[in-house]
Amino acid sequence: MWHAKYVRMGVINQLDDGYVDHTRYDAVKEKNAGRKTDAKTGGGYEDVKLVNGKPEFMGKDAKAANKGGTYWLKAEDKVAFDDSKFVAGDEVASIIIAPTVGDRGDVTVVSKWKDGKWVAELSRKLVTGSKTDVQFDDLTKSYGFSTAFFDNAQVRHAYVQEPLLLQFQK
């Protein structure tokens, strides 16, 4: 399961790499049911924590997100939050991001607006060796997949109902 989370990972050209298994939903023990993420050894994303009601960090450029800044902070650009740099109504970043290292960071994405629509190019090694990844080790085979687009719509997602097949050209 390659999950595009633009604000969290797309700006550093990564998708969140995961998989689905047969785990049944349990409101206490398994809220994500069979939806899992691959292992990572570093990086990823985390929320900016509040300390005494204020964000712990801000970007070193001290720009409000709604005034030319971003809603995310790259880990290397974070500095201690300075309330004197902002005024009422300013919006600040709420997430810290860094490239995911390890199995969970296998998939890269480059997205651009072209001819009135978004175009995203995804890439990954054909054979990763991961027990949680589909191995594209037979280029004559068809691999089933699907896609869904969330577009910040809570539960009203767009998705493809029929199965799709990934086939490699000869």
C-alpha positions in Angstrom: 0.0 0.0 0.0 1.7 3.2 -1.2 0.1 6.1 0.6 0.6 9.6 -0.6 0.5 12.1 2.3 1.5 15.2 0.5 2.1 17.6 3.4 3.9 14.9 5.4 5.9 13.1 2.7 5.2 14.5 -0.8 7.2 17.6 -0.3 10.3 15.4 0.2 9.3 13.2 -2.7 8.3 10.1 -0.8 5.2 8.0 -0.3 4.5 6.1 2.9 5.1 2.4 2.1 2.9 -0.1 3.8 0.9 -3.3 3.4 -2.4 -4.9 4.2 -2.9 -8.1 6.1 -5.9 -10.1 7.5 -5.9 -8.5 11.0 -9.5 -7.8 12.0 -10.6 -4.5 13.5 -10.7 -4.2 17.3 -11.6 -0.7 18.8 -9.0 -1.2 21.6 -6.2 -3.4 20.2 -6.3 -3.0 16.4 -7.9 0.4 15.3 -6.1 0.2 12.0 -7.2 -3.4 11.4 -5.1 -4.9 8.6 -3.6 -1.6 7.5 0.1 -1.6 8.4 3.3 0.4 7.6 6.6 -1.0 6.7 9.5 -0.7 9.2 11.7 2.3 9.2 15.1 3.1 10.8 14.8 6.8 10.9 13.1 9.9 9.5 9.4 10.2 8.8 7.0 12.7 10.4 5.8 13.7 13.8 3.5 16.4 15.2 4.9 19.6 16.6 4.2 19.3 20.3 2.6 22.1 22.3 4.6 23.4 25.3 2.6 25.7 27.6 0.0 26.0 24.9 2.5 27.1 22.2 4.3 25.1 19.5 7.7 23.7 20.5 9.2 24.6 17.2 8.9 26.9 14.2 10.8 27.3 10.9 14.1 29.2 11.1 12.7 31.7 8.5 9.9 32.5 11.1 7.3 32.8 8.3 3.6 32.1 9.2 2.3 29.3 7.0 -0.5 31.5 5.8 2.0 34.3 4.9 4.4 32.5 2.6 5.7 29.8 5.0 4.7 26.1 5.1 2.5 24.0 7.2 5.4 21.6 7.7 8.9 22.0 9.1 11.9 20.1 7.6 13.7 18.6 10.6 16.9 20.5 9.6 15.0 23.9 9.6 13.3 23.7 13.0 14.2 26.2 15.7 12.7 26.9 19.1 9.3 28.7 18.8 9.5 32.5 19.3 6.0 33.9 19.9 7.3 37.5 19.2 7.6 36.6 15.5 3.9 36.1 15.0 0.6 38.0 15.4 -3.0 36.9 16.0 -4.3 35.0 13.0 -1.0 33.7 11.9 -0.9 29.9 11.1 2.1 27.9 12.0 3.5 24.5 11.0 2.1 21.5 12.8 4.3 18.7 11.6 8.1 18.0 11.4 9.3 16.0 8.4 12.5 14.2 7.4 13.1 11.6 4.7 12.0 8.1 5.8 14.9 5.7 6.0 14.4 2.0 5.7 11.7 -0.3 4.2 9.0 2.3 4.7 10.9 4.9 2.6 11.2 2.7 -0.6 8.8 4.6 -2.8 9.6 8.0 -4.3 7.1 10.3 -6.0 7.5 13.4 -8.2 4.3 15.3 -8.7 3.6 18.3 -10.9 0.7 20.2 -12.3 0.6 19.8 -16.1 -2.0 20.7 -18.6 -4.7 21.3 -16.0 -4.2 18.1 -13.9 -1.9 16.6 -11.4 0.6 14.0 -12.8 2.5 11.8 -10.3 5.4 9.5 -11.2 6.1 6.8 -8.6 9.2 4.7 -8.5 10.6 1.8 -6.5 13.1 -1.0 -7.0 11.4 -3.9 -8.8 12.8 -6.3 -6.2 13.2 -4.9 -2.7 13.8 -8.1 -0.7 11.2 -7.0 1.9 8.8 -9.6 3.2 6.0 -6.9 3.2 6.5 -5.7 -0.4 5.2 -7.2 -3.6 8.3 -8.3 -5.5 8.1 -7.5 -9.2 10.5 -10.3 -10.1 8.6 -11.7 -13.0 8.1 -9.0 -15.7 5.9 -11.3 -17.8 3.3 -11.5 -15.0 0.4 -9.1 -14.3 0.1 -7.6 -10.8 -3.3 -6.6 -9.4 -3.6 -3.3 -7.7 -6.1 -0.5 -7.1 -6.0 3.2 -6.3 -7.9 5.8 -4.3 -7.7 9.5 -4.0 -8.5 11.1 -0.7 -8.2 14.8 -1.4 -8.9 15.8 2.2 -12.5 14.7 2.0 -12.7 12.7 5.3 -14.7 9.7 4.1 -15.9 10.6 0.7 -12.9 9.2 -1.2 -12.7 8.6 -4.9 -11.6 5.1 -5.8 -11.5 2.7 -8.7 -14.0 -0.2 -8.3 -12.7 -2.6 -10.9 -9.3 -4.3 -10.4 -6.4 -2.8 -12.3 -3.4 -4.7 -13.7 0.1 -3.5 -13.7 1.9 -5.0 -16.8 5.5 -4.4 -17.8 6.2 -3.7 -21.5 8.4 -6.1 -23.4 
